[in-house]
Amino acid sequence: MLVAYTVRSISWYQIYLKMASKNVMKRVISQIKPFTEIPTLPSAPIIGHTYLFLPGGKYNTERLTEAVLDISKSLGSIFRLKLGGINIVMTTNADDTETLFRNEGRMPIRPPFPALIHYRKKTFNSVGVVPGNGEEWYKFRTGATPLLKPDLVKAYEERHETIGDAFIKYINENLDKNLILHDLFNHLLKFTIEAISVVCPGHRYNCLSGENDAKKVIEASTNFMDGLYSTLVGLPFWKIYKNSGYRKLETSHAIIYRTIKSHLEELKQSHDINELKQTNPYMVSLIQNKNLKWEDVIMLSLEVFLGGIDAVATTLALTLHYLSHNHLVQEIASIEAIGADDACPFLRACVKETLRMSPTAGANSRFLIKDTEIGGYLIPQGTLVSAFTSITSQSGTYFSNPLIYNPERWLRKSDETVHHPFASLPFGYGPRMCPGKRIAEQEIVILLRKILKSYKLMPIGNPQIGMVYRMNRIADRPINVKFINTNC
């Protein structure tokens, strides 16, 4: 009897729990607001909210992060705008960023680059990993993931050290009479092109020594990013005729493609595959990838090469800027650089802090693969959601004294509260995280260490610096730094 009574009691208790759970779910569901209630601004016929960014409008597309921050002050952390005929939900809340990434699926869908896709399909019969989505993207991604393997990255460490030494010599040769190196970004482009070139396509472009072929690559890589940005944000006149942005994209792409293809064909004809595995492990993994056609190998090589130039140069220039204006931080970093600890935890923290304060990416954007509740609203499948981590990474909600350059906040011994893991995401997150993350970090830390071993950095100009949108975000003015040789 006791057993039967207990079983019946448990059964009724389970039924009660189920009923209570259903009632709670009903209340939760009833509290989720519909998409139409997401705050927005007055919209104009046909053009939606584009009027805000037209000449004479309140905002400038180059300062999109500042525009989103300003709008959020009146509408709240989540709102929607209609731009280019598309409803875009924008959020400045790190919890929303986490929800977005947790629901992006195995093959996240990013906004495409229509002009780039059009040109590549027509000319090369291959799209690549950057503009691609779905199964096509996934195929290319398999060729990029080996870059995340620590052992593969370390195989290029010695060559990156050599290129770092070359840049130290380059600094000595290019300082003006006041020991100032002007417009650091453009100088650092030469370093980043050389550093990524030994990885992909496996042939060093001697930009620092001024070789003619290297000059063409430098110019083409800059024009490619300019053309890509122009065709992305401008009206799509390129669909009717080849406007200046499309021509710049087309010409620069062709130059780099031919150069990459030439080196890959030489590599492919090499007979000693075992030697290649030691000297060019990434290129061997790419050539031997059975998922990729030869045209795909060339295209992905081009993308890896271009992806490792602009953002790395910007991050290096900004880190040197912040170090020059923060003498105590620079002193700690210099002591570590001279020491024997190859891990360089403080230097790595400096890079993280640079990317928190001045991330080269403004936002992470995804088309939802299913109806998703974000920020208390039910957002339909297919809607574009943009999480502005360039705002959350500078927010006092997530970081104490967010406008102060403080690398120690990233060290384990820091007293600062644990950071929200989705507040600062300079390399993205999940399946579409930047595959060149480890290579970029290695290049940056190696060069910073060599510079700090040889020079004391002195500030030039205002310590405050902003960012403007190109393809990646870059500093809004040239960065100049005075280099005082400490080895004399």
N, C-alpha and C positions, 0 to 999 in steps of 0.2 A: 504493500500500500504506500509506504513512504517513498519507495522508488518511483511508483507510478505518479504520485503526487508531485514529486520533484521534476519528473520529465514533463508533466503537464504544465508546471509552473515555468519551466525553462521555455517551453513552446510558446506559452502566452507572452513571456518576456521578449522572446525573439520577434513575435508578431508586433508587440508594442514598439520595439526598436525600429522595425521596418516602417511602421506607420509614422513614428516620430521623425525618422530620417526623410521620408517622403515629404512631410510637412515642412521640414527645414529646407529641403531642396526647392520646394515650391516658393517659399519665402525668398530664398537666394535668387532663384530665376526671376521672380517678380521685381527684384531690386535691380536687375541688370537693365540698363536703359537702351533703347533702340539707337541705331546708327544716326537717325535723323536728329537726335537730341545732342549729338556731339557739338560743342560750341563752334561757331564759325563767324566770319565777318561778312558784311554786306557784299553781295556778288553782282557783277555786271553781266548783262546779257552776252551770250556767246563766249566772251573771253574769261568769264568767271572772276578769279582773283588775280589774274595776270596783270591787271591795271596797277596793282601795288608795286610791280617791278619794272614797269615801262619807264622810259625817260620822263622825268618830271614826277614820277611816282614817289611814294613814301620810302621805298626800300630799293636796295641795289642787290642784284643776284650775286655780286662778288662778296657781299657781306650777308649771306643767307643765314648764317648762325646767329648773327646779331638781330636779324629780322625776326627769326623764330623766337628768340628770347624775348624780344619786345612784345610780340603778339601774345606770348604766353602770360605776360604780366596782366593782361586784361581778360584773356579767355581761360586761363588755367593751364595746367601742364599737358593737357591733351585737347587738340582741336583739329579741325579739318579745313583744307583749302582746295579749291579747284584750279589747277594749274595745267596748262597745255591740254585741256579737255579731260583731265584725269582727277578724280577725287583722291586726295592724299591726306591720310591721317598722320599728324605729327605729334610726337610726344617728347617731353623733357623729363620724364620720370624713369629712373633706373629699373623700377619694378616692371614697368611696361616693356622696357627693353628686354628684360629677362623673359617675360611672357612671349614676346615676339620670337625670340630665339628658341625657346622650348617647344614652340609649335611650328617651326619652319620645315620640319620633315627631312627625309633623306636627301632630297634634291631641291634645296631652297631656290626660289625664283626671285631673281634680282631684276631691277629695271635694265633693259637691254641698251645697246648703243646702235641705233638703227642704221646710221650712215656707215659705221664700221662693218656691221653684218652684211649690208648691201654690197660694199666694196669687196669684202673677202669672199663672199659666195660667188660673185661674178668673176673675180680675178683668180682666186686660188682654190676654189672648191673646198674650202676649209674655214671654219668660223673661229675656233679657239675656245679657251676656258673663260676669258674675261667677259665677252658679250654673250656667251652661250647660256642656255638653260636646259633643264630636263636631261634626257638620256645623252644628248650630244655633249652637254657640259660634263656629265658624269664620266664619260669616256675620256675626255681631256684631263679631268681631275686625277685620274689614275696615273697619268704621266707626271703630274706635279708633286704628288705626295712624297716621293723619295726625298725631296728637299727638307722634309721635317725630321729626317733621321739624323741624330747627333753625330754618329760615326761618319756619315757621308759629308756633313758640313765640316767636320774637323779635318777631313782630307784636303781641304783647301786653305787651312789655316796658315801654312808656311808661305804660300803664294800671296795671301792677303797681308802677311807681315812684310814681304818684299815690296808690295805695292805701297804699303804704309810708309816704309823707309823712303821710297821714291817721292812720296808727297811731302815728307819733311824737307827733303832737298828742294822740292818745288817751292815750298814756302820761302826758304832762304833766298831763292832766285827771283821771287816776285813781290817781296815787300818793297814799299816805297821808302823814301828817305827818312820818313818818320816811323818806320817799322810797322806800317799798317798794311794789312791785306784787305783790299776793298772788294765788296760784293762777294762774300765767302761762298754763297750758293753756287755761283758760276764756276768758281775754282774747284769746288768739291764735286761738281758734276764729272769732272775729269777723273777724279779718284773713283767715284762710284761706277762709272762706265768700265774702267779697268778692272775693278774688283769683281763685278758681276760677269765680265766677259771670260774670265778664267774658269768660271763655273759653267756658263752657257753663253756662247757656243763652244767653249773650251779652247778659245784662242785669245790671247791677250792683246787688246787694243791699246797701243802705247800713246794714250792721250796726253800724259804728263810730259812727254818728250816732244810733243807737237808734230807727230807724223801726219801727213796729208790725209791718209785714209781715216785716221782717228778723228780729224777735224770734220770730215763729212758725216761720221757717225754721231758726233756731238750735235751738229746742226740738225741732222735728221731726227734725232731723238727729241730735241726741243720742239721742232716743228710738228712732230707727230702728236705730242701732248696738246699743243696749241690747237691743232686742227680737230682733234678729238673733242676738246672742250667746246670749240666754236660750233661744231655740227650738233652737239648735244643740247646746248642751251639756246641756240638761235632758232629762228623759224626755219622749217625744213625745205628751204628753197633748193637744196641740193637734189631733191627728188625731181625737180624740173630741169635744172641746169647745174653744171659744176661751178658752184660759187667758190670764193677764196678759201673758206674753211675746208671744203671738200677737196679742193686741189692740193692744199697743204697736207691734208691727211693722206691723200693718194700718193703724192710724190715722195714724202718722207717714208711712208710704209714700204714703197717699192725699193727704195735705196737700202733700207735695213734688211728687208727680205732677201734681196740679192746677196748682200754681204753674209748674212747668216747661212743661206743655202750653200754658198761657195765653201765655207768652212766645214759645214756638215758633210758635204760630199767628200772632202778630203779625209775627214774623220772616218767616214763609212768605209773608205777604201783601205784603211789601216788593217794589217793582217794580224798584229799581235793584240788580241782582245784582252789578254791577261794584263798586259802593260797598261792598256787603256783603262781597265778597271781600277788601277792604282792612281793613274794621273787624271782621268776624267770619269769618275764613277757615275756622276749624274747623267752625262751624255750617253754613256753605255746603257744605263737603265732606260733612257728614252728611246734609243735606237732599237733596243731589244723588246720594247713594249709591244706585244702582239695586238693590243687594242687599237693601235694607231697606224694609219697609213703614212707613207713617206711625207705627203703634203702636210699631214697633221703634225708630224715630228718637227718639221720646219716651222710651222705656225706656232706651236707651243714653245719652241726654242726662242722665237722672236718675242713672245709674250713674257717669258721668264726674264729675258734680257732687258726688255723695256721696263718691266715691273720693278727692277732692282736699281733704278737710277734716280728718278726725281724725288721720291719720298725719302730715300736714305740721305741724299744730299741736303734736303731741307732739315731733317732731324739733326744731322751733324752740325749744320750752320747754327741752328737754334740752341743746341746744347753748348756750343762754344760761346754764343752770345750770353746765355744765362750764367755760365761759369765765369765769364769776364766781369759780370756785374755782381757776383756773389763771391767775394774773396775767401771767406772762411770755407765755403763749400769747395771752391777750387783748391784750397790748400789741402783739405782732407783727400780729395780726389787725386791730387798730385802725389801725396805720400803713398797712397795705395798703388798708383801707377808705377812708382819707383820700386815698390816692394816686390816680394816674390810670389804673392798670391795671384795666380793666373785666373782665378774665378772672378776677381774684381767686383765684389758685390756692391760696393759703393758707386763705382762707375756705372754699373747696370742700373742702379737706383736713380742715378742722374738722368739716364736715358728715359726711364719710365716717367720721371717727373717732367721732363721736357715734353713727352708725348701726352701727358695729362694736361699740361698747361697749353700746349700748342699742337694738338693732334693734326696730322696731315689729312685725316678723313673727317668730314663734317658729321656724317650720319651713316647709320646702317639701315638699308631699306629692303623690304621684302613684300612680294605679293602674297597675301594669305592663301594657303592651300585648303583652308576650311574655315567655316564660321568660328570666330574666336572672340572670347571676352577679354578686352584689354581696357584697363583703366575704368572699369565699371560699365563699359558699353559693349554691345554685341556688334562686332564688325564683320560684315559679310565676306565670304570667300571671294578671292580675286581683288580685294581692295589693297592698294599700296599703302604700307605703313612705314614711316621713317622715324627712327629713334635717334635723336640728336645727342650722341655721346660727347660731342664737342661742347655741349652745354652742361650735361651732368658731370663731366670731368672737372668743371670749374665751379661747381655748385657747393655752397656751404652746407647744404643738406647732406652731402656725402663726404666732404673733406674739410677738415678744420683749416682756417686761414687759407682758403683755396687760391688766392692770388699771390701767395708767397711761395717762392721756389724752395722747396724743402725735400730733398731726396731721402732724408732719413725716415720719412713717413712710410717708405717702402721696405724698410729693414725690419727684421723680426723683433729687434730690441726696441722698436719704436713704441712710445706710450699712446700713440694715436689709436683711436677706435678702429677695429677691423673695417676695411673699406667694403662698400657694396661691390660684389664681383662684376657687376654689369655697368658700373658708373664710368669706368674708363676702359675702352676696348680699342686701342690704336690699331690692332691687327685683325679686328673682327672676332668672330666666335663661330664654332660649329663647323659643318662641312665646307663652308665657303670662307673660312678663316684664311688669311694670307699665307700661302705655302712657303713664301720666302722669308718668313719671320726669323728663323734661326740664322740663315745666311746674313740677313740684314743686321741682326744683333752682333754677329761675329765681326763683320766689317766695321761697324760703328765703334765697338769697344776697342778693337785693335788700333784704329786710327787715333781715337781719343787718348789712349794710353801712351802712344808714341809722342803725340803733341805735348801732353802734360809732362813727359819725361824731359822734353827739350825746351819748353817755353813757359813763361808766365804770361797769362792773358790779361790784357788791360782793356777796359771798356771804352767804346767810342759811341757817343750819342745817348739817346734816351733808353733807359732800361726797359720801359714798356714797349711791347711790340705786338702788333695784331696779325691776323691771318686773312688772306683773301682766297677765293675759290678760283682755281684754274681747273686742271683735271683732278689733281690733288690740291689741298690747301697749301699755300706757300706764304712766307713772310710778306707783309704788306710794304716793306721797304728793304733796300739793300742792307745787309749786315756787315759791318766793318769792325775788325778787331785788331788791336796792337799786339804783336808777338815779340816778347823780350826773351832773347836766347839766354837760357840759364846754364848752358854748358860751356860758355866762353871762359 
